[in-house]
Amino acid sequence: RYTRVLKGHIAIDLALFPQGTAGSQIDAFARQFLWQAGLDYAHGTGHGVGSFLSVHEGPQRIAKSAGGQAGTDQELFAGMILSNEPGYYKQDHFGIRIESLVLVESREIDGAEGDYLGFETLTFVPIDRKLVDKNLLSPSEIAWWDQYHAKVFDILGPQLTGDDLAWLERECAPL
């Protein structure tokens, strides 16, 4: 289940979508891997994040549009910040959530018909690797993992020494 949540997190991070797309239209990118196992989560995949106001700041969201959730039909624009936080919860047993913040950015795609957007990751911390089932990951997902953790190490490594640096090096090793 952890790896399925991770695959959803990666899918949102790598998503490319035409300008004019609402968060509800990309929510299934994250949920599809849980759905394939007959699982789901009850919360949104992401919500707007601002500065000095509220942790959940809209109007943008990445969530199912069913149930009339506010912001799910809001078009995503370059410059918006959202969380990327798919999860899974087994009631009375455990919960999984892999979360980061992402910035909506314009993306150049050769041959694209129209303007496209994607996400730039803003949060750089190691993702726990102990529960990752590498056999469930595609080569492109493994490449994402390795590139993401190389960047985490490049950003955080120069600020650490000794045991802390050794820990970071272990956590950021290629999968």
C-alpha positions as CSV (number, residue, x, y, z in Angstrom):
1,R,0.0,0.0,0.0
2,Y,2.9,2.4,0.8
3,T,4.3,1.9,-2.7
4,R,0.9,2.5,-4.3
5,V,0.7,5.8,-2.4
6,L,4.3,6.7,-3.5
7,K,3.3,5.9,-7.2
8,G,0.4,8.4,-6.8
9,H,2.7,11.0,-5.4
10,I,5.1,10.6,-8.2
11,A,2.3,10.7,-10.8
12,I,1.2,14.1,-9.5
13,D,4.7,15.4,-9.4
14,L,5.3,14.4,-13.1
15,A,1.9,15.4,-14.3
16,L,1.7,17.6,-17.5
17,F,-1.7,19.1,-18.3
18,P,-3.2,21.7,-20.6
19,Q,-3.8,25.2,-19.3
20,G,-7.4,25.4,-18.1
21,T,-7.3,22.1,-16.3
22,A,-9.0,21.9,-12.8
23,G,-7.6,20.0,-9.9
24,S,-10.5,17.5,-10.1
25,Q,-9.3,16.5,-13.5
26,I,-5.9,15.3,-12.2
27,D,-6.9,13.8,-8.9
28,A,-7.2,10.3,-10.5
29,F,-3.6,10.4,-11.5
30,A,-2.8,9.8,-7.8
31,R,-5.6,7.5,-6.9
32,Q,-5.3,5.1,-9.8
33,F,-2.7,2.9,-8.2
34,L,-4.8,2.4,-5.0
35,W,-8.0,1.9,-7.1
36,Q,-6.2,-1.0,-9.0
37,A,-6.1,-2.8,-5.6
38,G,-9.6,-1.8,-4.6
39,L,-8.4,0.9,-2.2
40,D,-9.0,4.7,-1.9
41,Y,-8.6,7.5,0.6
42,A,-11.3,9.9,1.9
43,H,-9.3,13.2,1.7
44,G,-8.3,15.4,-1.2
45,T,-5.0,14.7,-2.9
46,G,-3.9,18.3,-2.6
47,H,-5.0,21.8,-1.5
48,G,-3.8,25.3,-1.9
49,V,-1.1,26.6,0.4
50,G,-0.5,30.3,1.0
51,S,1.6,32.5,3.2
52,F,0.7,33.8,6.6
53,L,-3.0,32.8,6.2
54,S,-4.2,29.2,6.4
55,V,-2.6,25.9,5.8
56,H,-5.6,25.1,3.6
57,E,-5.8,28.1,1.4
58,G,-7.9,28.1,-1.8
59,P,-9.4,28.3,-4.1
60,Q,-7.3,25.6,-5.7
61,R,-7.5,21.9,-4.8
62,I,-6.7,18.5,-6.2
63,A,-9.7,16.4,-5.2
64,K,-12.6,14.4,-6.5
65,S,-15.3,16.8,-7.7
66,A,-18.1,14.6,-6.3
67,G,-19.7,15.9,-3.2
68,G,-19.3,19.6,-4.2
69,Q,-15.9,20.1,-2.6
70,A,-15.0,23.7,-2.9
71,G,-12.2,24.5,-5.3
72,T,-12.2,21.2,-7.2
73,D,-13.4,23.0,-10.4
74,Q,-10.9,25.8,-10.0
75,E,-8.6,26.1,-13.0
76,L,-4.9,25.7,-12.0
77,F,-2.7,28.6,-12.9
78,A,1.1,29.1,-13.0
79,G,2.2,30.4,-9.6
80,M,-0.3,28.5,-7.5
81,I,1.1,26.4,-4.7
82,L,-0.6,23.2,-3.7
83,S,0.2,20.2,-1.6
84,N,0.7,16.8,-3.2
85,E,-0.4,14.4,-0.5
86,P,-2.0,11.1,-1.5
87,G,-2.5,8.6,1.3
88,Y,-4.2,5.5,2.6
89,Y,-5.7,4.8,6.0
90,K,-6.7,1.4,7.4
91,Q,-9.2,2.3,10.1
92,D,-7.9,1.5,13.6
93,H,-4.6,0.1,12.2
94,F,-2.4,2.6,10.3
95,G,-2.1,5.5,8.0
96,I,0.1,6.4,5.1
97,R,0.6,9.9,3.6
98,I,3.5,11.1,1.4
99,E,3.3,14.9,1.2
100,S,5.2,17.7,-0.4
101,L,4.4,21.2,-1.8
102,V,4.4,21.9,-5.5
103,L,4.4,25.0,-7.6
104,V,2.3,25.1,-10.8
105,E,4.6,26.2,-13.6
106,S,4.4,26.6,-17.4
107,R,5.9,23.8,-19.3
108,E,7.4,23.7,-22.8
109,I,6.5,20.6,-24.7
110,D,7.8,20.2,-28.3
111,G,4.9,20.0,-30.7
112,A,2.3,20.9,-28.1
113,E,-0.9,22.3,-29.3
114,G,-1.7,24.9,-26.7
115,D,-0.1,25.9,-23.4
116,Y,0.8,23.3,-20.8
117,L,1.5,23.3,-17.1
118,G,3.2,21.0,-14.7
119,F,4.5,21.0,-11.1
120,E,7.9,21.9,-9.6
121,T,8.6,20.3,-6.2
122,L,9.2,22.8,-3.4
123,T,9.8,20.4,-0.5
124,F,13.0,18.5,-0.3
125,V,13.3,15.9,2.4
126,P,14.0,12.1,2.0
127,I,11.0,9.9,1.5
128,D,11.1,6.8,3.7
129,R,12.4,3.9,1.7
130,K,11.8,1.1,4.2
131,L,8.4,0.1,2.9
132,V,9.0,0.7,-0.8
133,D,8.5,-2.4,-2.9
134,K,10.8,-1.7,-5.9
135,N,9.1,-4.5,-7.9
136,L,5.9,-2.3,-8.1
137,L,7.8,0.7,-9.5
138,S,8.3,1.3,-13.2
139,P,11.7,2.3,-14.5
140,S,10.5,5.9,-14.9
141,E,9.3,5.9,-11.2
142,I,12.7,4.6,-10.0
143,A,14.4,7.3,-12.1
144,W,12.1,9.9,-10.4
145,W,13.0,8.5,-7.0
146,D,16.8,8.6,-7.7
147,Q,16.7,12.1,-9.2
148,Y,14.6,13.5,-6.4
149,H,16.8,12.0,-3.7
150,A,20.0,13.2,-5.5
151,K,18.5,16.7,-5.4
152,V,17.6,16.3,-1.7
153,F,21.2,15.4,-1.0
154,D,22.6,18.2,-3.1
155,I,20.4,20.7,-1.2
156,L,20.7,19.4,2.4
157,G,24.1,17.6,2.3
158,P,26.3,20.8,2.5
159,Q,24.5,21.8,5.7
160,L,25.2,18.6,7.5
161,T,28.2,16.8,9.0
162,G,29.1,13.6,10.8
163,D,26.3,11.2,11.7
164,D,23.6,13.5,10.2
165,L,25.4,13.6,6.9
166,A,25.9,9.8,6.9
167,W,22.2,9.3,7.6
168,L,21.2,11.6,4.7
169,E,23.6,9.8,2.4
170,R,21.9,6.4,3.3
171,E,18.4,7.8,2.8
172,C,19.3,9.4,-0.5
173,A,21.1,6.5,-2.0
174,P,19.7,5.3,-5.4
175,L,16.8,2.8,-5.1
